[in-house]
């Protein structure tokens, strides 16, 4: 017998509680899915929720583009500011707080 297989994976202590309301049909669907994976409802919900949260957050900070799009974007970053004089004038104008 593999001694590592008998040891459950280490995880951070669960010291927070999250309560939610749901319909009986939603609860039954979650219970059925958890049972199909031989997991508790808590473990199933926690893993699904964290997975979805990570997906949502990654979608907002990780962007994938092909090489052509990257070259175009990189060229725009390196190009001079097209309205440099306008920007200089704007920054030199006193703000409403300075007037």
Secondary structure, 3 states (H helix, E strand, C coil): CCHHHHCCCCCCCCCCCCCCCCCHHHHHHHHHHHHHCCCCHHHHHHHHHHHHHHHHHHHCCCCCCCHHHHHHHHHHHHCCCCCHHHHHHHHHCCCCCCC
